[in-house]
Amino acid sequence: MTTTLPQHIETALGAWIPWQRWFAGKGRAVLGTTLASAVPLTGSRGTGPAGFLALVHVCFADGQAETYHVPLGVRARLPAALEPYLIARLEDTAVYDATGDPDLASRLVELIARNHHTSRVRFRAQGGHALVAPTGTERTRPLGVEQSNTSIVIDDRYLLKFFRRIVAGPNPELEALAALQRAGNRDVPRLLGSVSGRQGADELTYGLLQHYEPDADSGWDLALRSILLGDAPSGGRTGGFPGAAAQLGATVAGVHRDLAGQLPVAVLDRAGLERLAVQLSKRYVRACSSAPQLRRYAPSVHSAFAAVAALPGPLPVQRVHGDLHLGQVLRGPRGWLVLDFEGEPAASREERTAPTSPVKDLAGMLRSFDYAARHARRCPSAPPADAVHAWAAASREAFLAGYAAVTGLDPGRCQPLLRAYELDKAVYEVVYETRNRPALVDIPLAAIERLTAAPC
């Protein structure tokens, strides 16, 4: 088994990385790439394909740089199933993205189970759960959803998640899941292990291993099916998805409660609220440079954010999810599960871990209800518009009521803050859709129209 990568790998990675879904630098000029490190993955048997945990620095023309994690595999002959993962053929070998290789995924689970460590990387089993060796490569598959990282399912038992963009410090998701596990929270996937390393004085997180829920459905899929089946409230009935939204609100409230019990909390006084209003306005101004169509809303947007500065305070803040939407929750036999605690992919680690109002998470989920409703209306078989709007309104009301039933606090009463965070999220969505899915940009733009129409 080779322990070195072929020459010219940096050039190959420089041509390959900018085209990947998880690459965050789309639209920016890339000057070059540098292979910062490549840790060999050696299994107990010492056989099979060569594998590496590689860190790649990408330098941009604007002087900035980002670091990406690319698990690499090297084989003399590449099986047909791995052709979609090919990066380049160099020195009579195939170099490929190892996240598609079941053999290397199994090796990572083995290393985590053994608590293997070297001077540069540590594989750690966590949570006191015994890990079972994968039963066969045919039971390993990509998760198959659009995301900023890469996850694979192993034996319908484990989810192995590779973080792609790497920043200094422990990954926020690893911190949050460990905290929730300490609190005994059962509404998140069980954390089973992690892979971490060091670069200089900085700790880095390469990935983590979680329990996989094979019989759970995405909240987004459930919402779309609910809308298209005409699952709207009528005659005082609030069942189906709108009813489940109340349970989701209670689940999110429990997660917030346990995060607050384990990680730092604070309060924002009047000066802190003023700083928050300024931060929201600055985010909007930056967004306008990427999505100029946002500029026409400037007076109303700044007015909505200024209303936050006028709140009396103090405002409790704590660790939150940071990017909560229907795609980040699953519903299974035991109820709802909340996933992916990394926060907004484009935000810095400091921004993602800073104490924040839980209202930000609630606003994210409310935006997702609206998104699902407007997305479903594009389908030829969609119910009438008034029925779809009724679904969104009922889901929104039930979600907030479920949250309030656990916390005793009605987030709807803090309307200026809720609206400001919904508006901030919609602005973020406009930028995302402008860059990635321009045909959908009208969905968040319609939300901004609605949110800025009402007086502050």
C-alpha positions as CSV (number, residue, x, y, z in Angstrom):
1,M,0.0,0.0,0.0
2,T,1.5,3.3,-1.1
3,T,2.0,6.1,1.5
4,T,2.7,8.9,-0.9
5,L,0.6,10.7,-3.5
6,P,1.7,11.0,-7.1
7,Q,3.4,14.1,-8.5
8,H,1.3,16.9,-10.0
9,I,-1.6,16.2,-7.5
10,E,-1.8,19.9,-6.7
11,T,-2.5,20.8,-10.3
12,A,-5.1,18.1,-10.6
13,L,-6.8,19.2,-7.4
14,G,-6.8,22.9,-8.6
15,A,-8.7,21.9,-11.7
16,W,-11.1,19.6,-9.8
17,I,-12.1,21.5,-6.6
18,P,-13.8,24.6,-8.1
19,W,-16.4,22.4,-9.8
20,Q,-17.5,20.6,-6.6
21,R,-20.9,21.3,-5.0
22,W,-19.3,22.0,-1.6
23,F,-16.7,24.5,-2.9
24,A,-17.6,27.9,-1.3
25,G,-15.5,30.1,-3.6
26,K,-17.7,30.0,-6.7
27,G,-17.5,33.2,-8.7
28,R,-14.1,34.1,-7.3
29,A,-10.9,33.9,-9.3
30,V,-8.6,31.1,-8.1
31,L,-4.8,31.8,-8.2
32,G,-3.7,28.3,-7.2
33,T,-3.9,25.4,-4.8
34,T,-1.4,23.9,-2.4
35,L,-1.5,20.5,-0.8
36,A,-1.0,21.4,2.9
37,S,-0.9,17.9,4.3
38,A,-1.9,14.3,3.5
39,V,-2.3,11.8,6.3
40,P,-2.2,8.2,5.2
41,L,-5.1,5.9,6.2
42,T,-3.6,2.6,7.2
43,G,-6.0,-0.2,8.2
44,S,-5.2,-3.1,10.6
45,R,-4.9,-5.5,7.6
46,G,-2.5,-3.2,5.7
47,T,-4.3,-4.1,2.4
48,G,-6.7,-2.5,0.0
49,P,-6.6,0.9,-1.7
50,A,-4.3,3.7,-0.5
51,G,-6.2,6.4,1.3
52,F,-5.3,9.9,2.6
53,L,-6.9,12.7,4.5
54,A,-5.7,15.7,2.5
55,L,-5.9,19.4,3.3
56,V,-5.8,21.7,0.3
57,H,-5.3,25.4,0.5
58,V,-7.1,27.4,-2.2
59,C,-5.7,30.9,-2.8
60,F,-7.9,33.6,-4.5
61,A,-7.1,36.6,-6.5
62,D,-8.6,38.9,-3.8
63,G,-5.8,37.8,-1.4
64,Q,-8.0,35.5,0.6
65,A,-7.5,31.7,1.1
66,E,-9.6,28.8,2.2
67,T,-8.7,25.3,3.3
68,Y,-10.6,22.2,2.1
69,H,-10.6,18.6,3.2
70,V,-10.4,16.1,0.3
71,P,-10.2,12.4,1.3
72,L,-8.2,10.9,-1.4
73,G,-7.9,7.3,-2.7
74,V,-5.3,5.9,-5.0
75,R,-5.7,2.7,-7.1
76,A,-3.9,1.2,-10.0
77,R,-7.3,0.3,-11.6
78,L,-10.4,2.3,-10.8
79,P,-13.7,0.2,-10.6
80,A,-16.5,1.5,-12.8
81,A,-18.5,2.5,-9.7
82,L,-15.8,4.9,-8.7
83,E,-15.4,6.6,-12.1
84,P,-17.7,9.5,-11.1
85,Y,-15.2,10.3,-8.2
86,L,-12.1,10.4,-10.4
87,I,-9.9,13.5,-9.9
88,A,-7.1,12.6,-12.3
89,R,-4.9,9.7,-13.6
90,L,-1.3,10.4,-12.6
91,E,1.7,8.1,-12.8
92,D,-0.3,5.1,-14.0
93,T,-2.6,5.4,-11.0
94,A,-6.1,6.8,-10.5
95,V,-6.5,9.5,-7.8
96,Y,-10.1,9.9,-6.7
97,D,-12.4,11.4,-4.1
98,A,-12.4,8.7,-1.5
99,T,-15.8,9.6,-0.1
100,G,-17.2,7.3,-2.8
101,D,-15.1,4.3,-1.8
102,P,-16.7,1.8,0.6
103,D,-13.4,0.2,1.4
104,L,-12.0,3.4,2.7
105,A,-15.2,4.3,4.6
106,S,-15.0,1.0,6.4
107,R,-11.3,1.7,7.2
108,L,-12.3,5.0,8.8
109,V,-14.9,3.3,11.0
110,E,-12.3,0.8,12.0
111,L,-9.8,3.5,13.0
112,I,-12.5,5.3,15.0
113,A,-13.5,2.1,16.8
114,R,-9.8,1.5,17.7
115,N,-9.3,5.1,18.9
116,H,-6.3,5.2,16.6
117,H,-4.1,8.2,16.7
118,T,-0.8,9.5,15.3
119,S,1.1,12.8,15.7
120,R,-1.1,14.4,13.1
121,V,-4.6,12.9,13.4
122,R,-6.8,11.3,16.1
123,F,-9.7,8.9,15.5
124,R,-11.9,8.9,18.6
125,A,-14.9,6.8,19.6
126,Q,-17.4,8.9,21.6
127,G,-20.5,8.5,23.6
128,G,-19.7,5.0,25.0
129,H,-21.2,3.2,22.1
130,A,-19.6,0.0,20.7
131,L,-19.0,0.2,17.0
132,V,-19.8,-2.7,14.8
133,A,-17.5,-3.4,11.8
134,P,-19.3,-2.8,8.5
135,T,-20.7,-6.0,7.0
136,G,-19.9,-5.3,3.3
137,T,-19.1,-2.6,0.8
138,E,-22.4,-3.1,-1.0
139,R,-24.1,-1.5,2.0
140,T,-22.2,1.8,1.8
141,R,-23.7,4.6,-0.2
142,P,-23.6,8.4,-0.4
143,L,-26.4,10.2,1.4
144,G,-27.4,11.8,-1.9
145,V,-28.5,15.2,-0.7
146,E,-27.3,18.6,-1.6
147,Q,-25.1,20.0,1.1
148,S,-21.9,21.9,1.9
149,N,-20.2,18.7,3.2
150,T,-20.3,15.0,2.2
151,S,-22.0,12.2,4.1
152,I,-22.2,8.5,3.5
153,V,-24.4,5.9,5.0
154,I,-22.8,2.6,6.2
155,D,-24.8,-0.5,6.8
156,D,-27.9,1.6,7.4
157,R,-26.3,2.0,10.9
158,Y,-23.8,4.8,10.6
159,L,-23.6,8.2,9.0
160,L,-20.0,9.2,8.3
161,K,-19.8,12.9,7.6
162,F,-16.7,14.6,6.0
163,F,-16.4,18.3,6.7
164,R,-15.1,20.0,3.5
165,R,-14.3,23.6,4.3
166,I,-11.9,23.5,7.3
167,V,-11.4,26.3,9.7
168,A,-9.3,26.5,12.9
169,G,-10.9,25.2,16.0
170,P,-13.3,22.4,16.8
171,N,-16.1,22.1,14.3
172,P,-19.3,23.8,15.7
173,E,-21.4,20.7,15.0
174,L,-19.0,18.4,17.0
175,E,-19.2,20.9,19.9
176,A,-23.0,21.1,19.8
177,L,-23.6,17.4,19.5
178,A,-21.2,16.6,22.3
179,A,-23.0,19.2,24.5
180,L,-26.5,17.8,23.7
181,Q,-25.2,14.2,24.4
182,R,-24.0,15.4,27.8
183,A,-27.4,16.8,28.5
184,G,-29.1,13.5,27.5
185,N,-31.0,15.0,24.6
186,R,-32.5,12.3,22.4
187,D,-33.7,14.6,19.6
188,V,-30.4,14.6,17.8
189,P,-28.5,11.8,16.2
190,R,-26.2,10.0,18.6
191,L,-22.5,11.1,18.3
192,L,-20.4,8.0,17.9
193,G,-17.0,9.3,16.9
194,S,-14.8,12.0,15.4
195,V,-11.7,12.5,13.3
196,S,-9.6,15.5,14.3
197,G,-6.0,16.8,13.7
198,R,-3.7,19.7,14.2
199,Q,-2.1,22.2,11.9
200,G,0.4,24.2,13.9
201,A,-1.3,25.3,17.0
202,D,-4.8,24.9,15.6
203,E,-7.2,22.0,16.2
204,L,-9.1,20.9,13.1
205,T,-12.1,18.6,12.6
206,Y,-12.0,16.3,9.6
207,G,-15.3,14.6,10.2
208,L,-17.6,12.8,12.6
209,L,-19.5,9.5,12.9
210,Q,-23.2,9.5,13.9
211,H,-26.0,7.0,14.3
212,Y,-28.1,6.8,11.2
213,E,-31.9,6.7,11.2
214,P,-32.9,4.5,8.3
215,D,-36.7,4.9,8.7
216,A,-36.8,8.7,9.0
217,D,-38.0,11.1,6.3
218,S,-36.7,14.6,5.6
219,G,-38.9,17.4,6.9
220,W,-38.7,19.1,3.5
221,D,-40.0,15.9,1.7
222,L,-42.8,15.5,4.3
223,A,-43.8,19.2,3.8
224,L,-44.0,19.0,0.0
225,R,-46.0,15.7,0.1
226,S,-48.3,17.3,2.7
227,I,-49.0,20.3,0.5
228,L,-49.5,18.4,-2.7
229,L,-51.9,16.0,-1.0
230,G,-54.0,18.9,0.1
231,D,-53.1,18.5,3.8
232,A,-54.4,21.9,4.9
233,P,-56.4,22.6,8.0
234,S,-60.2,22.8,7.7
235,G,-63.1,23.0,10.0
236,G,-60.9,23.6,13.0
237,R,-58.8,20.5,12.2
238,T,-55.0,20.9,12.5
239,G,-53.7,17.5,11.7
240,G,-51.2,16.1,9.2
241,F,-48.1,18.2,8.8
242,P,-49.4,21.4,10.5
243,G,-50.1,19.2,13.5
244,A,-46.6,17.7,13.3
245,A,-45.2,21.2,13.1
246,A,-46.3,21.8,16.7
247,Q,-44.2,18.7,17.8
248,L,-41.3,20.1,15.8
249,G,-41.6,23.4,17.7
250,A,-41.5,21.5,21.0
251,T,-38.4,19.5,19.8
252,V,-36.5,22.7,18.8
253,A,-37.4,24.2,22.2
254,G,-35.9,21.2,24.0
255,V,-32.7,21.4,21.9
256,H,-32.4,25.1,22.7
257,R,-33.0,24.4,26.4
258,D,-30.2,21.8,26.5
259,L,-27.8,23.9,24.5
260,A,-28.3,26.7,27.0
261,G,-27.6,24.3,29.8
262,Q,-24.3,23.2,28.4
263,L,-22.8,26.1,26.5
264,P,-22.3,29.8,27.2
265,V,-25.3,32.1,27.6
266,A,-25.5,35.9,27.8
267,V,-27.9,38.8,27.4
268,L,-27.9,41.7,25.0
269,D,-28.6,45.1,26.6
270,R,-29.7,48.1,24.7
271,A,-26.1,48.6,23.3
272,G,-26.0,45.0,22.3
273,L,-29.3,45.3,20.4
274,E,-28.0,48.3,18.6
275,R,-24.9,46.3,17.6
276,L,-27.1,43.5,16.3
277,A,-29.1,46.0,14.2
278,V,-25.9,47.3,12.7
279,Q,-24.6,43.8,12.0
280,L,-27.9,42.9,10.2
281,S,-27.7,46.0,8.1
282,K,-24.1,45.3,7.2
283,R,-25.0,41.8,6.1
284,Y,-27.7,43.3,3.9
285,V,-25.3,45.8,2.3
286,R,-22.8,43.0,1.5
287,A,-25.6,40.9,0.0
288,C,-26.5,43.7,-2.3
289,S,-23.0,43.5,-4.0
290,S,-23.8,39.9,-4.9
291,A,-27.5,40.4,-5.7
292,P,-28.1,44.0,-6.9
293,Q,-31.9,43.3,-7.1
294,L,-31.9,43.7,-3.3
295,R,-31.0,47.3,-3.4
296,R,-34.5,48.5,-4.2
297,Y,-35.7,47.4,-0.7
298,A,-33.0,49.3,1.2
299,P,-35.2,51.9,3.0
300,S,-37.6,49.2,4.3
301,V,-34.9,46.7,5.2
302,H,-32.9,49.2,7.2
303,S,-36.0,50.3,8.9
304,A,-36.9,46.8,9.9
305,F,-33.4,46.2,11.3
306,A,-33.4,49.6,13.1
307,A,-36.6,48.4,15.0
308,V,-34.3,45.8,16.6
309,A,-32.2,48.5,18.1
310,A,-35.3,50.1,19.6
311,L,-36.3,46.9,21.6
312,P,-36.1,47.5,25.3
313,G,-33.9,44.4,26.2
314,P,-32.3,42.6,27.8
315,L,-32.4,39.9,25.1
316,P,-31.3,36.4,26.2
317,V,-28.7,34.9,23.7
318,Q,-27.2,31.4,23.6
319,R,-25.7,28.8,21.3
320,V,-28.3,28.0,18.6
321,H,-28.5,25.8,15.5
322,G,-27.8,28.7,13.2
323,D,-29.1,27.3,9.9
324,L,-32.4,25.7,10.8
325,H,-34.8,24.7,8.1
326,L,-36.9,21.7,6.9
327,G,-33.9,20.1,5.3
328,Q,-32.2,19.9,8.7
329,V,-34.8,17.9,10.4
330,L,-36.0,14.3,10.1
331,R,-39.2,12.6,11.3
332,G,-38.9,9.0,12.3
333,P,-40.7,6.5,14.5
334,R,-39.5,8.3,17.7
335,G,-40.5,11.8,16.4
336,W,-38.4,14.6,15.1
337,L,-34.6,14.7,14.9
338,V,-32.6,17.9,14.4
339,L,-29.4,17.6,12.3
340,D,-26.4,19.6,11.0
341,F,-25.4,22.0,13.8
342,E,-22.6,23.7,11.8
343,G,-24.5,27.0,11.2
344,E,-24.5,29.0,8.0
345,P,-21.7,27.6,5.8
346,A,-20.5,31.0,4.7
347,A,-20.2,32.4,8.2
348,S,-17.0,32.4,10.2
349,R,-16.5,30.0,13.1
350,E,-16.8,32.9,15.5
351,E,-20.1,33.9,14.0
352,R,-21.5,30.4,14.1
353,T,-20.6,29.8,17.7
354,A,-21.4,33.2,19.2
355,P,-24.4,33.4,21.5
356,T,-27.4,34.3,19.4
357,S,-31.1,34.8,20.0
358,P,-33.1,31.5,19.6
359,V,-35.5,33.5,17.5
360,K,-33.0,33.2,14.6
361,D,-33.6,29.5,14.5
362,L,-37.3,30.0,14.6
363,A,-37.2,32.5,11.8
364,G,-35.2,30.0,9.7
365,M,-37.9,27.4,10.1
366,L,-40.7,29.8,9.3
367,R,-38.9,30.8,6.2
368,S,-38.7,27.1,5.3
369,F,-42.4,26.7,5.6
370,D,-42.9,29.6,3.2
371,Y,-40.3,28.2,0.9
372,A,-41.9,24.8,0.7
373,A,-45.3,26.3,0.0
374,R,-44.0,28.5,-2.8
375,H,-41.9,25.7,-4.2
376,A,-44.9,23.3,-4.2
377,R,-47.0,25.9,-6.1
378,R,-44.7,25.4,-9.1
379,C,-46.0,21.8,-9.4
380,P,-48.8,21.3,-12.0
381,S,-50.7,19.2,-9.4
382,A,-50.5,21.8,-6.6
383,P,-53.7,22.7,-4.8
384,P,-55.2,26.2,-5.2
385,A,-53.1,29.0,-3.9
386,D,-55.4,29.8,-1.0
387,A,-55.1,26.2,0.3
388,V,-51.3,26.4,0.0
389,H,-51.2,29.7,1.9
390,A,-53.5,28.2,4.6
391,W,-51.0,25.3,5.0
392,A,-48.1,27.6,5.5
393,A,-50.0,29.8,7.9
394,A,-51.2,26.8,9.9
395,S,-47.7,25.3,10.0
396,R,-46.2,28.6,11.1
397,E,-48.8,29.0,13.9
398,A,-48.5,25.4,15.1
399,F,-44.7,25.5,15.2
400,L,-44.6,28.7,17.3
401,A,-47.3,27.4,19.6
402,G,-45.3,24.1,20.1
403,Y,-42.2,26.1,20.9
404,A,-44.1,28.3,23.4
405,A,-45.6,25.3,25.1
406,V,-42.2,24.1,26.2
407,T,-40.4,27.4,26.9
408,G,-43.4,29.5,28.2
409,L,-42.2,32.2,25.8
410,D,-44.2,33.2,22.8
411,P,-41.7,34.2,20.1
412,G,-44.4,35.8,18.1
413,R,-44.7,38.5,20.7
414,C,-41.2,39.7,19.8
415,Q,-42.4,40.6,16.3
416,P,-39.7,43.1,15.4
417,L,-36.9,40.6,16.1
418,L,-38.7,37.7,14.4
419,R,-39.4,39.8,11.3
420,A,-35.8,41.1,11.3
421,Y,-34.4,37.5,11.4
422,E,-36.9,36.3,8.7
423,L,-35.8,39.2,6.5
424,D,-32.1,38.5,7.1
425,K,-32.7,34.9,6.1
426,A,-34.6,35.8,3.0
427,V,-31.8,38.2,2.0
428,Y,-29.3,35.3,2.5
429,E,-31.6,33.1,0.3
430,V,-31.6,35.7,-2.5
431,V,-27.8,35.6,-2.6
432,Y,-27.7,31.8,-2.6
433,E,-30.2,31.4,-5.3
434,T,-28.6,34.1,-7.4
435,R,-25.4,32.2,-7.3
436,N,-26.7,28.7,-7.5
437,R,-30.3,28.4,-8.7
438,P,-31.4,31.7,-10.4
439,A,-34.7,30.2,-11.5
440,L,-35.8,30.1,-7.8
441,V,-34.7,33.6,-6.7
442,D,-38.3,34.8,-7.0
443,I,-39.2,32.8,-3.9
444,P,-37.1,34.7,-1.4
445,L,-37.8,38.0,-3.3
446,A,-41.5,37.5,-2.7
447,A,-40.8,37.0,1.0
448,I,-38.9,40.3,1.1
449,E,-41.8,42.0,-0.6
450,R,-44.2,40.7,2.1
451,L,-41.9,41.3,5.0
452,T,-41.1,44.9,4.0
453,A,-44.7,45.8,3.1
454,A,-46.0,45.9,6.7
455,P,-45.0,48.9,8.9
456,C,-42.3,48.3,11.5
